[in-house]
Amino acid sequence: MHMFSKAFFIVVAVFGAPTFAAAETCPSFGESGTELTYDSDTVYSAQSNDVVAGGNIALADCDDVEGYGYIVENPDFTLQYDAQDRERALEFRVEAECDAVLLINDSTASWHFNDDDTIDDETVITDPRLRLANAPSGQYDIWVGTFGEETCDATLYIESW
């Protein structure tokens, strides 16, 4: 037996099998998700997009993003949005079979996060919703995640107001 092999077996016997820490991954808007192209008039009627919510990245471990839940590294969707100078709000909402979260990097590179939507002081819906006032034209990267580590079927709706 070679000297390296003996040393390796001694290390394993004393300390257990070696583990190698994986590099931390967080949401990356450097890559695109499923491409969507909508303008303000098209999404005046809500447009629906099916997705599997969830992933293996814990948002709590990511310094650049405030939020919690689990997503995949690359966006689920990359929206190219034309506001058509209408100054409308752009709403993103999710309906899911589990407790979903929503993360968006907007056209100004700002992050937005929502877990549970609050309709009023007494009514909370477990599906997330974000409404961005006077949303400008540009690229919006969208992640549909889950509060826990499970995944589930979900639908993302995009609508202008």
C-alpha positions in Angstrom: 0.0 0.0 0.0 1.3 3.4 -0.8 2.2 5.9 1.9 -0.5 8.3 0.8 -3.2 5.6 1.0 -2.1 4.6 4.5 -2.2 8.3 5.6 -5.6 8.8 4.1 -7.1 5.7 5.9 -5.6 6.9 9.2 -7.2 10.4 8.7 -10.6 8.8 7.9 -10.3 6.4 10.8 -9.5 9.2 13.3 -11.5 12.1 11.9 -14.1 10.6 9.6 -14.5 11.1 5.9 -13.3 14.4 4.7 -15.9 16.9 3.6 -15.4 19.7 1.2 -17.4 22.9 1.6 -19.2 23.9 -1.5 -18.9 27.5 -2.6 -21.9 29.6 -1.4 -24.3 30.3 -4.2 -26.9 33.0 -4.2 -29.3 34.3 -6.8 -27.5 35.4 -9.9 -29.1 37.7 -12.4 -26.0 37.2 -14.7 -27.8 34.3 -16.3 -31.3 34.3 -17.8 -34.4 32.4 -16.9 -37.2 31.4 -19.2 -37.5 34.5 -21.5 -40.8 36.5 -21.3 -41.5 39.6 -23.4 -44.5 41.7 -22.4 -45.5 45.3 -22.7 -47.8 47.3 -20.5 -50.9 46.6 -22.7 -50.3 42.9 -23.0 -50.1 42.5 -19.2 -53.2 44.7 -18.6 -54.8 41.3 -18.6 -52.8 39.0 -16.3 -50.4 36.7 -18.0 -49.8 33.3 -16.3 -46.6 31.3 -16.4 -46.2 27.8 -14.8 -43.1 27.1 -12.7 -41.8 24.7 -10.1 -41.3 26.7 -7.0 -38.4 26.2 -4.7 -34.7 25.3 -4.9 -31.6 24.4 -3.0 -30.3 27.9 -2.1 -31.2 29.4 1.3 -31.8 33.1 0.9 -30.9 33.6 4.6 -27.3 32.7 3.6 -27.1 35.4 0.9 -25.8 38.8 2.0 -27.0 40.9 -1.0 -30.7 39.8 -0.7 -33.0 40.3 2.2 -35.5 37.5 2.5 -35.9 33.9 3.5 -36.8 30.7 1.7 -35.3 28.5 -1.0 -34.7 29.3 -4.6 -32.6 28.1 -7.5 -29.5 30.1 -8.5 -30.6 31.4 -11.9 -33.9 33.2 -12.3 -37.0 31.2 -13.2 -38.0 33.9 -15.6 -36.3 36.9 -17.3 -38.9 39.4 -18.3 -38.2 42.1 -21.0 -40.8 44.7 -20.2 -41.9 47.7 -22.2 -43.8 50.2 -20.1 -44.9 52.1 -23.2 -44.6 55.4 -21.1 -47.9 54.4 -19.4 -46.6 54.9 -15.8 -48.5 51.8 -14.7 -47.7 49.6 -11.7 -46.4 46.2 -12.5 -47.7 43.4 -10.3 -46.1 39.9 -9.8 -48.1 37.4 -7.8 -47.8 33.6 -7.3 -50.4 31.0 -6.6 -48.8 27.8 -5.3 -49.6 24.4 -3.9 -47.2 25.2 -1.0 -45.9 28.3 0.9 -44.2 30.2 -1.9 -41.9 33.2 -1.8 -41.2 35.7 -4.6 -37.8 37.4 -5.4 -37.3 40.0 -8.1 -34.3 41.9 -9.4 -35.9 44.9 -11.2 -34.8 47.0 -14.2 -32.8 49.3 -11.9 -31.0 46.3 -10.3 -33.0 46.7 -7.0 -34.1 43.6 -5.1 -37.7 43.0 -4.0 -38.9 40.1 -1.8 -42.3 39.0 -0.6 -43.4 35.9 1.4 -47.0 36.4 2.4 -49.3 39.1 1.0 -51.2 41.3 3.4 -54.6 42.5 2.0 -55.5 44.4 5.2 -54.6 44.4 8.9 -56.6 41.2 9.4 -56.2 39.2 6.1 -53.0 37.5 5.2 -52.6 35.3 2.1 -49.8 32.8 2.1 -49.1 33.4 -1.6 -46.6 36.3 -2.4 -47.3 39.4 -4.3 -45.2 42.4 -5.3 -46.6 45.5 -7.0 -44.0 47.9 -8.3 -45.4 51.4 -8.8 -44.6 53.2 -12.1 -42.5 50.3 -13.3 -40.0 51.3 -15.9 -39.1 49.4 -19.1 -36.2 47.0 -18.8 -35.3 43.5 -17.6 -36.8 41.9 -14.5 -35.4 38.7 -13.2 -37.9 36.6 -11.2 -37.4 33.7 -8.8 -40.4 31.7 -7.4 -39.2 29.9 -4.3 -40.6 28.2 -1.3 -40.5 29.1 2.4 -39.4 25.5 3.3 -37.1 23.2 1.5 -39.9 21.5 -0.5 -40.8 22.2 -4.1 -44.2 22.5 -5.6 -46.1 23.5 -8.7 -46.9 27.2 -8.9 -48.1 29.8 -11.3 -46.6 33.3 -11.7 -49.0 36.0 -12.8 -47.8 39.3 -14.2 -50.3 42.2 -14.6 -50.1 46.0 -15.0 -52.4 48.4 -13.1 
